[in-house]
Amino acid sequence: MLDASYYSIIERSKDGRFTAWVPDLPSVTVTGNTEEEVIRALSQTVRQCVREMVINGEPVPKARPLDQLSHESRERQIHRLLLLIG
């Protein structure tokens, strides 16, 4: 089993919707009406993305620690998600 733990950035727009992405997985972005909806969708999307990388023999990006994320990212609301890929 492969364990991957990435920081995600979740922002709330002026219309109240949420957008989340993972800086270490540039292709992963989700939107939703609630923060819970976005976290659930983000977890599934990251699992699928990493699983596809493993299946295709692509390197899985190593998650950077918070202090290595850009200054801009550190000023936003950040959640740490533990993602288990089986």
Secondary structure, DSSP 8 states (H G I E B T S, - for coil): -EEEEEEEEEEE-TTS-EEEEETTEEEEEEEESSHHHHHHHHHHHHHHHHHHHHHTT--------GGGS-HHHHTS-EEEEEEEE-
